[in-house]
Amino acid sequence: MRWFGWFRGSAYEGGALTNPDIGTQDTRPSPSRSASNIVVTDERAMMISTVYACTSLKANTCATLPLGFYERTSDGRKPLPETHYLIGLLKYSPNNFMNALEFRQAMFTQRVLWGNGYARVRWQGERPVSLVPLKPEFMTVERGTDGLVYNYNKETGTVHYAQRDILHLKGFGTDGITGLSPLGFARESLGLSVAADQSAAKSIGGRASAVLETDEFPTDAQTEKLRKLYGAGDVTDKFRSDGGLMITPGNLKYRAIGLPPDDLQLLESRQFQVPEICRYFGVPAVMVDGSTATTAAWPASYEQQMQSFLTFSLKPLLDEFECAVVNTLLPPTDRRKIFAEHKVTGLLRADSAGRSSFYSSALQNAWMTSNEVRKLENLPMSEDVNADVLRAQLNMAPISELGDSNEQT
């Protein structure tokens, strides 16, 4: 069984995947220094434009979708009353210093970046009364004999929370205890991106645009005169970050400095990093880049684009949030009959012609009423009694009934 112990160590400890045994669960690869010799901290990663764009796109889109809570009934479902505590916490105010939108933005941002999102749940008896986000970089999770234990490292020491006291958004992982960290596993790509940014800044931002060459070293008076006439600097200025002229010994010949081929390849390398980082965050590169190179395999219509983005990028996050809310904040007796659901129809809204065709089909085939259509268009409900009646075209009636319809007319 020695080979099994080696496999287990290499698969879980060396690869920094979640340990299946009782104890600390860690999903962050180590060490933090990448092969490019760049230490990518969380703050430095957010300075990469692609990381910032992917995070804000997913977190803000998920946080701004309407969230509804419903109770299952024998004939379908019905919305929970406004007095229910879930609506008070997640629709209005989860705590006394942030609104529901800010809370959901914080939770989704944690989930997108670290693969996990945490919030402290405060209880009053069996009812949750507040939700406060906790920083995932300070949280470690242990699997105990009686459930999970959340250890939150603060300046004053480590605070231990029971499983019921933490609302935990988990990304995909190896055992369902903690999610894998995109920032951790994208360390090499992020380090390469930071190194490319630094190289580009040195090679482009610190480069003079041209040189004035003279045969002899100019005197101080000559240098000062050239500086006043042309705004030029001398060779002691090492780098001209403003892209201006530089004076060198020679014959006062003007020589422009172009961008070397190596630097042009550096720009291509930086552009390549955009789709590379987008893969870790599950975001289509065209949504953060928009260049022609990233749009080749992207659906042509806006509706298809939103459907693809919703299905493959947003739906896992939305489902995780809905499941976490129900399983953590509701008693076991209510989890089978109460559920949460995000309304995504706004993302799938087609143009006016497409919506008109969709509504016409719904009304003519009796699977939507006029008031249901008006509600989707954010129009006030009609008080006409027929606005809530399902209708169908007569020419869609069964053939056996056509004779009766002709006699009546």
N, C-alpha and C positions, 0 to 999 in steps of 0.2 A: 504493500500500500504506500510505499515511499513515493512512487510516481504520482499518486493522487494528491499527496501533500504538496509536491512541487507544482502540480497543475493548479491546485487551489490557490497557492500563494501568488503564482504569476498571473492568474486570471483575475483575482480580486485585489490583492495588495499592490502588486507591481503596476497593474493597469488602473489603479485607483477607482475601481468600480465599487458599488455598494457591497459591503460585507454581509453575507447572508446570516451570520451568526449573531448571537446576543452580544450587544456592545455598541460602541460608537459607529455610526454610519457616516462615511465620508465620501462625497462625490466629486471632490476637487482634485485633479491631477497635481502631483508635486514632482519636482520643485516648480516654483513659479517662474523661474528664469527660462526663456525660450532658447532654442538653438542659435538664434541671431544675437544672443547675449543681451537681450532686452528684457527687463522686468516690466511686465504689463500689469499694472494695478487696475482696480475697477475704475478709478477716476480717469486713468490714462486711456483705458479702452473706450470710454464714452467720448473722448476727444477725437476718436476716429469717426469721420463723418458717416461711414456706412453703418457702424454700430449704433450711433445716435439715431440715424434715420430709421433703421429696422426696429429699434426699441420703441421710439415714439410712435411709429406707424401702427404697430401691433397693440401697444398698451393703450394709446388714445382711442383707437377704433373700438376696442373691446369695452373700454370704460364708458364710452358715450352711447353704447347701444342700450335701449330701454330694457330693463330687467323686470319681469313680471313673476308673481307667485300665485299658484293655482292649487285648487283642491280637486281631486278626482271625484267624479260623481257617476251615477249609474248610466247617465246619458251623455257623458263627456267630461267637462270640467267647468269650474266657475272660479273667478278671481277671489283671492283672499280679501277680507274686509280691510279697509285702511287702518283699522285699529290694531291689526296684528303686529307683533313686535318685529318680525322679519322686515316688514315694509318700513317700519320706523327706523331700523338700523341701516338697511341697505338702499333705501330710496330717499331718505331725508338726512339723518345725522347718525353716523356710527359712533361718534364720541363728541366731546364738547369743544374740539378745536379744528375739526375738518368736516366738510360735507361729504355726501355719499360719492360724488364724482371724484373728489380728491382721494378718498380712501381706495376706490377701485383702481384709479390710476397708479397709486403706489403699489398695490398688490400685483397688478398685471406687470408693472415695470420690474418688480422683484422676480416674478416668474419668468419673464422673457430673458433677463440677464443671467440670473443664477440658477434657473431651473426649479426654484422653490420660492414660495412666498409665505410669510408668517404674519399672523396677527394675534395679539393677546386678547382672549375672551374673558370678560368680567361677568360674573353671574350674580343674580339676585334670586337665591333659591334655585329653581330649575329654569329660570328665564335669563337669557343673555341680555345685558343692558348696555354694553359698550364693546367696541372692537378697536384696538390700537395696533398699527403696523409695527413690526420689529424688523431690524436689519438682518438679512439672511447671512451676511458675512460673519456675524457674531454668534450664529446659532449652530449647534451640533445636536444630532439626534441619536439617542441610544435606544436600543430595543431591550426592554426589561422583561421580566417574567410575567408581569401583569399589564403590559402595554408599553407604549412609547413614552420616553422621557425626553423633554426638550430642555437643553442646557444653554442658557443665554448668557454670554460673557459680557459683563459690564465693568466699568472702572472700579466699582465698589466690590466686585466679586462676581461669582457665577450664580445665576438664579435658575432654579429647577422648576419646570412647569409640567403638570400632568397632561396627558393626551387631550382631555376634554377642555383644557384651558388654552389651546392653540388651534386657530383656524389655519390649516396648512394646504396651500396649493402646491401640488406635486406634478412636475413634469415627468416624462417617461423615464423609467429607470430599470434596474435589473430585478428588483423585488417589491416595488410598490411602497417602499418606506420613505425614500428620498429621491428626488429627481436629479438627473445628470446636469451638470453646470455647463451651459454653452460657453461662458467666458473661460472656464478652465480647459475645456477640450479644444477650444479655438486658439489656445495660447500661441502655437507656432504661427498660425496665419496672422494673428494680431501683432505678434512681435515683428513679423516680416513687414507688415503694413506700417508700423511705427518706424522701423529702420528706413523704409523707403521714404517716409515723410521727412525724416531728419536729413537723409541724403539729398532729397530734392531741395530742401530749404538751404542747405549749404552750397549746392551747385548752381542754384538759380537765384536765390535771394541775395547771395553774397558775391555776385559776379558783376564786374564792370562791363559796360556796354561797348567801350572802345578804348584805344590806347593812343596817346600822342608821344611819338618817339623822337628823341634828340640825340645828336652826336656826342655831346658831352653832358656831364651832370649840370643841370641848371643851377644858377645861384638862387639864393633865397629870394632876391628881388624878382628874378625871372619867374620863379615858381609862383610867387604871390600874384604876379601880373597874369599869368596863365590861369590861375585859379579864379581870378576876378572876371577874366574874359570868357572863359569856357566852363566855369564851375568844376574844374578838374581837380583831382587829388594826386598826390605823388605816391611812390612805391611804398612809403611807410604806412600808407592807409590799408595795408594788407588786403582788406575786402571792401569793396564799394557796395554796400547793401542797397544804395539807391539806384544802381544801374547806371551811374554817370561815367564820365571820362576819367582815365588814369594817365599820369605823365610818367614816361620812362626815358632813360637816356637813349638817344637816337637822333634822327634828323627831323623831328617834329612831323613825322608822317602819321596820317590818320589810318588806323587799322581797326576795323570792327571785329568784335568777338562774337562769333556765332555759338549756337548750342551744339556741343559735340554729339556724335551718334550715340555714345554711351548714355548721355543724359536723356536722349530721346527714348532709348530703351527703358530707362528708369521710369519715364512717364507711362509707357505701356505696361510696365510691371505694376505701377500703382493702379492703373485702370483694371488690370486683371484681378486685383485684390477685392474689387467690389463684388462680383458674383461669388468669389471664394468665401467671403464672410457671410454673404446672404444665405449660403447653403446651411451654415450653422444655425441661423435664426429662422429658417423656413420661410423666407420672404422672396418673392420673385424679384430678380435684380432690376427689372424694368421699373418697378414701383419706387425704387430709390435712386435709380440712375437715369432712365429715360433715353439712353443713347440708342442708336440704330442697331448696334451690335447685340443688344440685350432683348430686342423686340421680335427677333425672327420667329421664335416658337410660341409667342404670346398670342392668345385669342384676339381676333380682330374687333369684335363688338365689346362695348363697355359692360354689357350685362354678363357676357361670358367671362370677362376678366374678373368681375366681382364675384361671380360664382366660383371660379377657380381659387381666388384668394380666400374666400370664406370657407370653402370645403377643406383645403389643405393647410391653411395657415392659422385661421382664427377659430374654427370649430373645436379643435382640441382644447384651446385655452378656455373657451366659453363652457364647454362640458365639464372641465375640471373645476371651474368656479362654481357651477351649479351643484355638482356633486358634493364639493367641500362644504358649501353652505348648508345643504340639507342634512348631511351626515354629522356635522359638528354642532349646529345650532338648534336642531329639532330633537325632541325626545324620540326614542325608538318607536313608540306607538304612532307617531305622526309621519314617519319617513315613508311609509307606503302610500299615504293618501295626499301628501303635500309635495309639490315639486316646484322648482324654479326654471324659468325659460327666458332666454334673451330673444328679443324681437329683431330679426335680421332683414325684414322686408325692405327697410330703407336702403340697405346695401344693394339689394337686387332690383331696385326701382329702374325700370326701363325708360326710354324716351316717351313722349306724349303719344306718338302713334302706336308704340308697342303696348302701352298701358291701355289705350282705348280698345285695341283688339282683344286684349286679355279680359277686360271687364265685359265686353260685348259677349264673348263666349260664356263667361260665368253667368251673366244674367239670362241669356237665351237658353242655357242648358240647366237652369234651376239649381245651381249649387252656390249661388250668392244672391243676396237681396240688395235692393238699392241703397239701403242704409249701411250695409256692410261695405259697399263700394265707396260711399261717401266717407266712411270712417277711415279707410285706407288713404284717401286723398286729403285727410285732415279738414273735412268739411263738416258743418253742423248737421246733426241728424234731422231728417225730415219728419214732421209731425203727421204726415199723411199715413193713414192706417195701412195703405197698400205698400208702403215703403219697406215693410218688414215681411212681405209675402213673397215666397218663391214663385217665379213665373217660368213658363216654357212656351216655345212657339207651337202653334197648332200643327204646322206641317211636319213636326216631329212626333205626332201622335201615332199609335199603332195602326196598321193598315185596317184592322177589323173595325176601328172606330171612325174611319173616314166617312162612311155612309151616314152615320148618325150626325156627324158634324155638318154634312151637306144639307141634310133635311132640316136641321135647325136654322141654317142660313136662308 
